[in-house]
């Protein structure tokens, strides 16, 4: 699962959401409670007022009904024509009524054939309700803001061990010697458990680096010594002027194979180094190395009706370990020479790229998706190592390699140096 926001903001958002939810529930409960209490208070007030007037009216029918700006009392009898018709239709009990576009609470009682009605204008009640709603909304907004601020502060305190662990881990650089353990600086909780897991992983990684460096050193010694012996022997044999052409051709092939093996072992040892700045680099003439590679692999085209076209439009120099550049170009040229039976191989050198095109067997669409995978090859006898090695070197130097091919129609490869 992927998250686009930081852990601190997610915790703060969760806290703010919880605070907002709680404040909304409380505000809603207060509003419902207030509305119910207000209705009960109005009913009790009107009922008390009406009962008091009915008692006084029973003692003295001439007693005037209580009246004010908000309160009006009516006595409805069969001959009372000046009473609004809407009041005559009211049923006993508390209810709301609208008279002349004004809203009232009405309490109705019947006694001795008369109907007693008390009206209470709800203007002030509505104003108080509006003010109360405003206070509730303001309270919810304030609670949201406080929850967000408090959640952000608390999130920082809560996840500070995680942040510190992340910082310490980001500063780790695997080395042969063990670093100070992380778990000693963290409590015995989930973060401490994670720190201990990192310590265990770092220890295993350090041991792996030790083994890799020992292997690299041993391979460097064990490979270069026999290769140097073979190369020296090949040079001695080639110096013999009495050797016939057939034997000289075989010895030259041995010398080429030794040179390629030496370059390949050097490239693998260089790629095994830990950092890019461990690689030495010099200004390499791409055109010169490319010409040497084309010439040294020309034996692959023996007895093939294939034309080699080599065009140099620019003479670029790039800062690179020359042996690694030679390995890349050699693999690309070797593939072009090996899988073309007729037609041409065209090599074009520009200022920032090399393009190699052939009319060989080509690569299928499915094969293009896997062509850089180690040990994958569509062609019989292919080992699937060359292009995977080329890709590793390109990634090391930030180069880009593009392959365009169709089955049976040839292949075009572009190696861009920038």
C-alpha positions in Angstrom: 0.0 0.0 0.0 1.4 3.4 -1.0 0.7 6.7 0.8 1.4 10.1 -0.7 1.5 12.0 2.6 3.9 11.7 5.5 3.1 9.7 8.6 2.9 12.8 10.7 0.2 14.4 8.5 -1.8 11.2 8.4 -1.7 11.0 12.2 -2.7 14.7 12.5 -5.5 14.3 10.0 -6.8 11.3 11.9 -6.7 13.2 15.2 -8.4 16.3 13.6 -11.1 14.0 12.0 -11.8 12.4 15.3 -12.0 15.8 17.1 -14.4 17.1 14.4 -16.5 14.0 14.6 -16.8 14.2 18.4 -17.5 17.9 18.3 -20.3 17.4 15.6 -21.9 14.7 17.8 -21.8 16.9 20.9 -23.1 19.9 18.9 -25.9 17.8 17.4 -26.8 16.4 20.8 -26.8 19.9 22.4 -29.0 21.3 19.6 -31.5 18.5 20.0 -31.5 18.9 23.8 -31.8 22.6 23.6 -34.7 22.4 21.2 -36.5 19.9 23.4 -35.9 21.9 26.6 -37.1 25.0 24.9 -40.3 23.3 23.7 -40.9 22.0 27.2 -40.3 25.4 28.8 -42.7 27.1 26.4 -45.3 24.5 27.0 -44.9 24.8 30.8 -45.0 28.6 30.7 -48.1 28.8 28.5 -49.8 26.1 30.4 -49.2 27.9 33.7 -50.2 31.2 32.3 -53.4 29.8 30.8 -54.4 27.9 34.0 -53.9 31.0 36.1 -56.1 33.0 33.7 -58.8 30.3 33.6 -59.0 30.3 37.4 -59.3 34.1 37.5 -61.9 34.0 34.7 -64.0 31.4 36.5 -64.1 33.8 39.5 -64.7 36.9 37.5 -65.7 36.6 33.8 -64.9 40.3 33.4 -61.2 39.7 34.2 -59.2 41.0 31.2 -57.0 38.4 29.5 -53.2 38.9 30.0 -51.5 40.5 27.0 -48.1 41.8 26.0 -45.9 42.3 23.0 -45.2 38.5 22.9 -48.2 37.1 24.7 -51.8 37.2 23.7 -54.8 35.4 25.4 -58.2 34.8 23.8 -61.5 33.5 25.1 -63.6 31.9 22.3 -67.3 31.5 22.7 -70.0 30.8 20.1 -70.8 34.5 19.7 -67.2 35.7 19.6 -67.0 36.9 16.0 -63.9 39.1 16.3 -61.7 36.1 17.0 -59.6 34.9 14.0 -61.1 31.9 12.4 -57.9 30.0 12.6 -58.1 30.0 16.4 -61.5 28.4 16.3 -60.0 25.4 14.4 -57.3 24.7 16.9 -57.4 21.5 18.9 -56.6 21.4 22.7 -52.9 21.2 23.5 -49.7 22.9 22.5 -49.2 23.6 18.8 -47.8 26.1 16.3 -49.9 28.4 14.3 -49.4 31.1 11.7 -51.6 34.2 11.9 -51.1 37.1 9.4 -47.7 35.7 8.4 -46.5 35.6 12.0 -45.7 32.4 13.8 -47.0 31.6 17.3 -46.9 28.9 19.9 -50.5 28.2 21.0 -51.8 26.5 24.1 -55.6 25.6 23.9 -57.9 24.5 26.7 -61.7 24.1 26.8 -63.8 24.8 29.9 -67.6 25.3 30.3 -68.2 25.6 26.6 -65.5 28.1 26.1 -62.1 27.7 24.4 -59.2 29.5 26.0 -56.2 30.2 23.8 -52.9 31.7 24.7 -50.5 32.7 21.9 -46.7 33.3 22.3 -44.8 34.9 19.4 -41.8 32.8 18.5 -39.6 35.7 17.1 -37.3 35.9 20.0 -37.2 32.1 20.2 -36.1 31.9 16.6 -33.4 34.6 17.2 -32.1 32.7 20.2 -32.0 29.4 18.1 -30.1 31.2 15.3 -27.6 32.6 17.8 -27.2 29.1 19.4 -26.7 27.5 16.0 -24.0 30.1 15.2 -22.3 29.4 18.5 -22.4 25.7 17.8 -21.0 26.1 14.3 -18.2 28.4 15.6 -17.5 25.9 18.3 -17.2 23.0 15.8 -14.8 25.1 13.6 -12.7 26.1 16.6 -12.6 22.5 17.7 -11.5 21.4 14.3 -8.7 23.9 14.3 -7.6 23.0 17.8 -7.8 19.3 17.0 -5.6 19.8 13.8 -3.0 21.8 15.7 -3.0 19.5 18.7 -2.9 16.5 16.4 0.0 17.9 14.4 1.9 18.6 17.6 1.1 15.2 19.2 1.9 13.4 15.9 5.3 15.0 16.0 5.9 13.7 19.5 4.5 10.3 18.8 6.4 9.5 15.6 9.6 11.2 16.7 11.2 7.8 17.3 10.2 6.7 13.8 11.6 9.9 12.3 14.9 9.5 14.2 15.2 5.9 13.1 14.5 6.8 9.5 17.1 9.5 9.7 19.7 7.1 11.2 18.9 4.5 8.6 19.2 7.0 5.7 22.7 7.9 6.9 23.8 4.3 6.9 26.4 3.3 4.4 27.2 -0.4 4.2 30.8 -1.1 5.0 32.9 -4.1 5.7 33.3 -3.1 9.4 30.2 -3.1 11.6 28.7 0.3 12.6 27.3 1.2 16.0 24.0 -0.7 16.6 20.8 1.3 16.3 18.7 -0.6 18.8 20.7 0.7 21.8 19.2 4.2 21.3 15.5 3.1 21.1 13.1 1.8 23.7 11.8 -1.8 23.9 8.7 -1.2 21.7 7.8 -1.6 18.0 10.4 1.0 16.9 13.0 -0.8 19.0 12.1 -4.0 17.3 12.4 -2.4 13.9 15.8 -1.0 14.9 17.0 -4.5 15.9 15.8 -5.9 12.6 17.9 -3.2 10.8 20.9 -4.1 12.9 20.5 -7.7 12.0 20.2 -6.8 8.3 23.2 -4.5 8.5 25.3 -7.2 10.1 24.4 -9.7 7.4 25.1 -7.1 4.7 28.5 -6.3 6.2 29.4 -10.0 6.2 28.3 -10.2 2.6 30.5 -7.2 1.6 33.5 -8.9 3.3 32.9 -12.1 1.3 32.4 -10.1 -1.9 35.6 -8.1 -1.5 37.5 -11.3 -0.7 36.0 -13.0 -3.7 36.8 -10.0 -5.9 40.4 -9.9 -4.7 40.8 -13.6 -5.3 39.2 -13.5 -8.7 41.4 -10.6 -9.7 44.5 -12.6 -8.9 43.4 -16.0 -10.1 42.0 -14.8 -13.4 44.7 -12.3 -14.4 47.6 -14.6 -13.9 46.6 -17.4 -16.3 45.3 -14.9 -18.8 48.6 -13.1 -18.8 50.4 -16.4 -19.3 48.2 -17.3 -22.3 48.6 -13.8 -23.8 52.4 -14.0 -23.4 52.4 -17.4 -25.0 50.3 -16.2 -27.9 52.6 -13.2 -28.5 55.6 -15.6 -28.6 53.9 -17.8 -31.1 52.9 -14.9 -33.3 56.5 -13.8 -33.3 57.5 -17.0 -35.0 58.0 -16.2 -38.7 58.1 -19.9 -39.7 54.5 -20.5 -38.7 52.1 -21.3 -41.5 49.0 -19.3 -42.2 46.5 -21.8 -40.8 48.3 -22.0 -37.4 48.8 -18.3 -37.3 45.1 -17.8 -37.7 44.4 -20.1 -34.8 46.9 -18.4 -32.6 45.4 -15.0 -33.5 42.0 -16.3 -32.5 43.5 -17.4 -29.1 45.0 -13.9 -28.7 41.7 -12.2 -29.4 39.9 -14.5 -27.0 42.4 -13.8 -24.3 42.1 -10.1 -24.8 38.4 -10.2 -24.7 38.5 -12.3 -21.5 40.9 -9.9 -19.9 38.6 -6.9 -20.8 35.6 -8.8 -19.6 37.1 -9.8 -16.3 38.3 -6.2 -15.8 34.8 -4.9 -16.5 33.2 -7.3 -14.0 35.7 -6.4 -11.3 35.1 -2.7 -11.9 31.4 -3.2 -11.7 31.8 -5.0 -8.4 33.1 -1.9 -6.8 30.8 -0.3 -4.3 30.5 3.3 -5.6 30.7 5.1 -8.9 33.5 7.3 -7.6 35.7 4.2 -7.2 35.9 4.0 -11.0 38.7 5.7 -12.7 37.9 7.6 -15.9 39.9 9.0 -18.7 39.0 10.8 -21.9 38.3 8.0 -24.3 38.2 8.4 -28.1 35.0 6.7 -29.0 35.8 6.5 -32.7 39.2 4.9 -32.1 37.8 2.3 -29.8 34.9 1.6 -32.1 37.2 1.1 -35.1 39.3 -1.3 -33.1 36.2 -3.3 -32.0 34.9 -3.5 -35.6 38.3 -4.8 -36.8 38.9 -7.3 -34.0 35.5 -8.9 -34.5 35.6 -9.0 -38.3 36.4 -12.7 -38.2 32.8 -13.3 -37.3 31.8 -12.2 -40.9 34.2 -14.7 -42.6 32.5 -16.3 -45.6 29.4 -14.1 -45.1 28.1 -11.8 -47.9 27.9 -8.9 -45.4 29.0 -5.3 -46.0 30.3 -3.3 -43.1 29.5 0.5 -43.3 31.3 2.7 -40.8 30.5 6.4 -40.8 32.1 8.9 -38.4 30.2 12.2 -38.3 31.8 13.4 -35.1 34.8 12.4 -33.0 33.4 12.5 -29.4 35.5 12.1 -26.2 33.8 10.9 -23.1 35.0 10.5 -19.5 34.7 6.8 -18.8 36.7 3.7 -17.9 37.9 2.8 -21.4 37.7 -1.0 -20.7 34.0 -0.7 -19.8 33.3 1.3 -23.0 35.1 -1.3 -25.0 33.1 -4.1 -23.5 29.8 -2.3 -24.3 30.8 -1.6 -27.9 32.2 -5.1 -28.3 29.0 -6.8 -27.2 26.8 -4.7 -29.5 29.1 -5.3 -32.5 29.5 -9.0 -31.7 25.7 -9.4 -31.7 25.3 -7.6 -35.0 28.1 -9.6 -36.6 26.9 -13.0 -35.2 23.3 -12.8 -36.2 23.5 -11.3 -39.7 23.9 -13.8 -42.6 23.7 -11.3 -45.5 23.1 -7.7 -46.2 24.9 -5.1 -44.2 26.0 -3.9 -40.8 26.0 -0.1 -40.5 27.7 1.8 -37.7 27.2 5.5 -37.4 29.1 7.6 -34.8 27.6 11.0 -33.8 28.6 13.5 -31.2 26.4 12.1 -28.5 25.5 8.5 -29.6 26.5 5.4 -31.6 23.9 3.7 -33.8 24.4 0.1 -35.0 22.0 -1.3 -37.6 22.0 -4.8 -39.2 19.9 -6.9 -41.5 20.1 -9.9 -39.3 17.5 -12.3 -37.8 16.0 -9.6 -35.6 14.2 -9.9 -32.3 10.5 -10.7 -31.7 8.2 -8.2 -29.9 8.1 -10.5 -26.8 11.9 -10.8 -26.8 12.3 -7.1 -26.8 10.6 -7.0 -23.4 13.2 -9.4 -22.0 16.3 -8.7 -24.0 18.2 -7.2 -21.1 17.4 -10.0 -18.7 20.3 -12.1 -17.6 20.6 -15.5 -19.3 17.8 -14.7 -21.7 18.5 -15.2 -25.4 16.2 -15.9 -28.4 19.0 -17.3 -30.6 20.4 -20.8 -30.3 23.7 -20.9 -28.6 23.3 -17.5 -27.0 24.1 -17.2 -23.3 22.1 -14.0 -22.6 24.9 -12.4 -20.6 26.2 -9.7 -23.0 23.3 -7.3 -23.1 22.6 -7.6 -19.4 26.2 -6.6 -18.8 25.8 -3.7 -21.3 22.8 -2.5 -19.4 24.6 -2.6 -16.0 27.4 -0.5 -17.5 25.0 1.9 -19.0 23.1 2.3 -15.7 26.5 2.9 -14.0 27.3 5.8 -16.2 23.8 7.1 -16.9 23.8 6.2 -20.6 20.6 5.3 -22.5 20.3 2.3 -24.8 17.4 1.9 -27.3 16.6 -1.2 -29.3 14.3 -1.3 -32.3 13.8 -4.7 -34.0 11.4 -6.9 -35.8 11.7 -10.6 -36.3 13.4 -11.4 -39.6 13.9 -7.7 -40.5 17.0 -6.8 -38.6 17.9 -4.7 -35.5 18.8 -1.1 -34.8 20.5 -0.2 -31.5 21.3 3.4 -30.4 23.7 4.0 -27.5 23.3 7.5 -26.2 26.1 8.9 -23.9 23.9 11.7 -22.4 
